[in-house]
Amino acid sequence: EHKIQEEIKKEGKNIREMSTVEVRQRCYAYAEKYVGVQSTQFQRLGILGDWAHPYLTMTPDYEASTLEVFAKFVEAGLV
């Protein structure tokens, strides 16, 4: 998010004038780019992993499970 704010500022835009959806799309694209960069670097270093199926916190499945746990906290009155 910080890097995207810097990019938007360099473009002469104000992040507050952009839609939330547009900012999130740019953040997602930025993160996706660097997932690929890191994957390539790790593979070059010989680090073993399931590179075809990386663990990403930005996947819909991960986000859904996080919301489910949060809902349980709310139901229990912990929030």
Beta strands, then each sheet from edge to edge (+ up, - down):
end
